[in-house]
Amino acid sequence: MLSLSTTMIARLAATAAFALASGAAFAKEVVIYNASDSVNSALVGAFKKKHPDIEVKFVSGSTGPIAERAIAEKGKPQADIVYLVNNVALEQLKQAGVFEPYEPKGSKILPAFRDEDGFYSKYFATTMCMVVNKERLAQKGLPMPATWEDLIKPVYRKEISLPSPLKSGTGGAILTTFVDAFGWPFVENLNENVYQYSDGGSGGAQLAGAGEVAIGLTFDTTCFETKAAGKPVEIVYGRITPNVTEGGGLVAGGPNPAEAKIFLDFMAGDEAAAVLGKVVGATAVPGHGLIDLKQIALWQMRRPVDMTAFRREFASRVLKQ
């Protein structure tokens, strides 16, 4: 009996050890803060197929609150990664000390999308373009625009629609770029040709697609969706390309640094880019997405943008409010 009991105890000990080992394997986790729930869900799904032993927990919200939360928790970080936030928030998080440098292993991200100090990587760019209704151009006898500068020509009076920068991030990205590149007089002249400022980022494209205006300004996926829907439109990129880039980085002192680095390695490769390429315009890893970055010139802002101040000046200077 003693021998049997010893054997049973040994088996129980072995079983317990296996359970602990298995538990340890499945106890690994990574905590992510993100500003795009739908994109995050697709990426997490792909990540878990590759790393089923890592549990992914996440908090979703808009860029501002997500960045503010991570900064507020800097003394005792709760997140391992903050990602899918825009370039303004990325720099804010870097300067606030939320991120620590990390270069993902085997990164395929283009150098232009990497922070020069290694604090974050950008994963994609949302690019801004024109949806031009060819039938309305023909009806009105209007030329096809080739550059943004063409849009202030008097021939396009009341033939342009774009998102309002007071209500749309897309409108804000387009018009802050115009001010940065061309100055406020350009935006004031453009306003003379604007038929309507839409509340949402796709409003201008909808009017152009329906033939209510000749030209709608919007973001890349809407441009391509409008054309794919069979509308008689042409997609035009100007000489420069207004854009918003989004990415993420490793939280300094986060609770699960090893798992976080595994996730960031995943984000820097083809598998994540393939997921992103189905929902965004231009990925930072070549070969994915709707847009070939070699064919356009992404505008790099020359000076920081204070969106609150910009909106206030736009309302006063352009809308006369």
C-alpha positions in Angstrom: 0.0 0.0 0.0 2.8 2.3 0.8 4.3 1.8 -2.6 0.9 2.4 -4.3 0.4 5.6 -2.3 3.8 6.8 -3.3 3.0 6.1 -6.9 -0.3 7.9 -6.7 1.3 10.8 -5.0 3.9 11.0 -7.7 1.2 10.9 -10.4 -0.8 13.6 -8.6 2.4 15.7 -8.3 3.1 15.2 -12.0 -0.5 16.1 -12.9 -0.3 19.2 -10.7 3.0 20.2 -12.3 1.5 19.8 -15.8 -1.6 21.9 -14.8 0.7 24.6 -13.4 2.8 24.6 -16.6 -0.3 24.7 -18.8 -1.8 27.5 -16.6 1.4 29.4 -16.9 1.3 29.0 -20.7 -2.2 30.4 -20.9 -1.7 33.0 -18.2 0.4 35.1 -20.6 -1.4 38.2 -21.6 -1.0 41.6 -23.1 -3.1 44.7 -22.4 -3.7 47.1 -25.3 -5.2 50.6 -25.4 -6.5 51.4 -28.9 -8.4 54.1 -30.7 -10.1 52.0 -33.4 -12.2 49.1 -32.1 -13.0 47.5 -35.5 -9.5 47.6 -36.8 -8.2 46.4 -33.4 -10.6 43.4 -33.4 -9.4 42.2 -36.8 -5.7 42.5 -35.8 -6.3 40.8 -32.5 -8.0 37.9 -34.2 -5.1 37.4 -36.6 -2.6 37.7 -33.7 -4.4 35.1 -31.6 -4.3 32.6 -34.5 -0.5 32.9 -34.4 -0.1 33.2 -30.6 -3.1 31.3 -29.1 -1.2 31.1 -25.7 -1.4 34.9 -25.2 -4.6 36.4 -23.9 -5.2 39.8 -25.4 -7.1 42.3 -23.2 -7.9 45.7 -24.6 -9.6 49.1 -23.9 -11.0 50.9 -26.9 -11.9 54.6 -27.2 -11.2 57.7 -29.3 -7.7 59.0 -29.7 -7.9 61.9 -27.2 -9.2 60.0 -24.2 -7.0 56.9 -24.8 -3.9 59.1 -24.9 -5.0 61.0 -21.8 -5.6 57.8 -19.9 -2.2 56.4 -20.8 -0.5 59.7 -19.7 -2.5 59.8 -16.4 -1.4 56.2 -15.6 2.3 56.9 -16.4 3.3 56.4 -12.7 1.6 53.0 -12.6 1.0 51.8 -16.2 -2.0 49.5 -16.8 -1.4 49.1 -20.5 1.5 47.4 -22.3 0.8 49.0 -25.7 -1.0 52.1 -27.0 -1.8 51.9 -30.7 -4.1 52.8 -33.6 -3.7 56.4 -32.4 -2.8 59.3 -34.8 0.6 60.9 -35.3 -0.3 63.8 -33.1 -1.1 61.5 -30.2 2.0 59.3 -30.9 4.3 62.3 -30.5 2.3 63.5 -27.4 2.8 60.1 -25.8 6.5 60.1 -26.6 7.0 63.5 -25.2 5.0 62.6 -22.0 7.3 59.6 -21.3 4.6 57.0 -21.9 6.6 55.1 -24.5 10.0 53.5 -24.3 12.1 52.7 -27.4 11.6 49.3 -29.0 12.6 48.2 -32.5 10.4 45.3 -33.6 12.2 42.2 -34.7 12.3 41.8 -38.5 10.3 45.0 -39.1 9.2 45.5 -42.7 7.8 48.9 -42.0 9.2 51.6 -44.3 11.7 53.9 -42.6 9.5 56.9 -43.2 6.9 55.4 -40.8 9.4 54.8 -38.0 10.1 57.3 -35.2 13.7 58.3 -35.6 14.3 57.7 -31.9 12.6 54.3 -31.9 9.7 55.2 -29.6 6.9 54.1 -32.0 6.0 52.8 -35.5 3.3 54.0 -37.7 1.3 51.2 -39.4 -0.8 53.0 -42.0 -1.7 56.3 -43.6 -5.1 57.6 -44.4 -4.6 59.6 -47.6 -6.9 62.4 -48.8 -8.1 62.5 -52.4 -10.7 64.0 -54.8 -13.7 62.2 -56.2 -14.4 63.9 -59.5 -17.7 63.3 -61.3 -16.8 63.0 -65.0 -20.4 63.4 -66.2 -20.9 66.6 -64.3 -17.6 67.9 -65.7 -18.8 67.2 -69.2 -22.3 68.8 -68.6 -20.7 71.9 -67.2 -17.8 72.0 -69.6 -15.3 71.9 -66.7 -11.7 70.7 -66.9 -10.4 67.7 -64.9 -8.5 69.0 -61.9 -5.0 67.7 -61.6 -3.7 69.4 -58.4 -5.2 70.9 -55.2 -4.1 74.3 -56.5 -6.6 73.9 -59.4 -9.5 73.9 -57.0 -9.3 77.6 -56.3 -9.9 78.5 -60.0 -13.1 80.5 -60.5 -14.4 77.9 -63.0 -15.2 75.6 -60.1 -17.3 78.0 -58.2 -19.8 76.1 -56.0 -18.7 72.8 -57.5 -16.8 71.5 -54.5 -17.8 69.8 -51.3 -15.6 68.7 -48.4 -15.9 67.8 -44.8 -16.1 70.6 -42.3 -13.0 70.8 -40.1 -15.3 71.8 -37.2 -16.9 68.4 -37.2 -14.7 66.0 -39.2 -11.1 64.8 -38.7 -10.9 64.3 -42.4 -11.8 67.9 -43.0 -9.3 69.0 -40.4 -6.5 67.0 -42.0 -7.2 68.4 -45.5 -7.5 72.0 -44.5 -4.7 72.1 -42.0 -2.5 70.7 -44.7 -3.7 73.4 -47.1 -2.8 76.1 -44.6 0.6 74.5 -43.9 1.4 74.2 -47.6 -0.3 77.2 -49.2 -1.4 79.5 -46.4 -4.8 80.8 -45.2 -5.5 82.9 -48.4 -5.7 79.6 -50.3 -8.3 78.2 -48.0 -10.2 81.5 -48.2 -10.2 81.3 -52.0 -11.2 77.6 -51.9 -14.2 78.6 -49.8 -15.5 80.7 -52.6 -15.9 77.5 -54.6 -17.4 75.3 -51.8 -21.0 74.3 -52.3 -21.3 72.6 -48.9 -19.2 71.5 -45.9 -20.4 68.1 -44.8 -20.6 66.9 -41.2 -18.9 63.6 -41.9 -15.7 62.6 -43.8 -17.6 60.9 -46.6 -20.2 63.7 -47.3 -18.2 65.4 -50.1 -17.7 62.1 -52.0 -21.4 61.3 -51.7 -22.4 64.6 -53.3 -19.9 64.1 -56.1 -20.9 60.5 -56.6 -24.5 61.7 -57.0 -23.6 64.4 -59.4 -24.7 67.2 -57.2 -21.2 68.7 -57.3 -18.3 68.1 -59.6 -15.7 67.5 -56.9 -15.8 65.9 -53.5 -12.8 65.8 -51.1 -12.6 62.8 -48.8 -10.3 60.0 -47.7 -9.0 57.1 -49.7 -11.3 54.2 -48.8 -14.3 56.3 -49.5 -12.8 57.4 -52.8 -12.4 53.8 -53.9 -15.7 52.7 -52.5 -17.5 55.4 -54.5 -15.8 54.3 -57.7 -16.4 50.6 -57.0 -20.1 51.3 -56.5 -20.3 52.2 -60.2 -20.5 56.0 -59.9 -19.1 57.9 -62.9 -16.1 59.2 -61.0 -12.4 59.5 -61.3 -10.0 59.5 -58.3 -7.5 62.3 -58.3 -4.6 62.8 -56.0 -3.2 66.3 -55.9 0.5 67.2 -56.2 0.8 66.7 -52.5 -1.2 64.4 -50.3 -2.8 65.4 -47.0 -2.8 62.4 -44.7 -3.2 61.1 -41.2 -0.8 58.4 -40.0 -1.6 56.0 -37.1 0.6 53.6 -35.1 1.7 52.6 -31.7 4.4 51.9 -29.2 5.6 50.0 -26.1 4.4 51.5 -22.8 7.4 52.1 -20.4 7.0 49.9 -17.3 4.0 48.1 -18.6 3.0 44.9 -16.8 3.7 42.4 -19.7 6.7 43.7 -21.7 7.7 40.3 -23.2 4.2 39.7 -24.6 3.9 43.3 -25.7 7.1 43.0 -27.8 5.7 39.9 -29.4 2.6 41.8 -30.4 4.7 44.7 -31.7 6.8 42.3 -33.7 3.6 41.0 -35.3 2.4 44.5 -36.1 5.6 45.2 -38.0 5.2 42.3 -40.4 3.3 41.2 -43.4 0.5 39.4 -41.5 -0.7 42.5 -39.7 -0.3 44.5 -42.9 -2.4 42.0 -44.8 -5.2 42.6 -42.2 -4.8 46.4 -42.4 -4.7 46.4 -46.2 -8.3 45.3 -46.2 -9.6 48.3 -44.2 -7.1 51.2 -44.8 -5.7 53.1 -47.7 -2.0 52.8 -47.4 0.0 50.4 -45.2 3.5 51.1 -43.9 4.5 47.7 -45.1 4.8 47.7 -48.9 2.5 45.4 -50.9 -0.7 45.9 -49.0 -3.6 48.3 -49.1 -5.3 50.3 -51.8 -2.6 52.9 -52.3 0.9 52.5 -53.7 2.9 55.0 -51.6 5.4 55.3 -54.5 2.8 57.0 -56.6 1.9 59.8 -54.2 3.8 62.4 -52.1 2.7 62.3 -48.4 2.8 65.8 -47.0 4.9 66.2 -43.9 3.5 69.0 -41.7 6.1 71.8 -41.3 4.7 73.0 -38.0 2.6 71.6 -35.2 -1.2 72.0 -35.4 -3.4 73.2 -32.5 -6.7 71.9 -33.8 -8.7 74.0 -31.3 -7.0 77.2 -32.4 -7.3 76.1 -36.1 -11.1 75.5 -35.8 -11.6 78.8 -34.1 -9.7 80.7 -36.8 -11.5 78.8 -39.6 -14.8 79.7 -38.2 -13.9 83.3 -37.8 -11.7 83.8 -40.9 -13.5 81.6 -43.5 -17.0 81.1 -42.3 -17.3 84.6 -40.8 -18.9 83.2 -37.6 
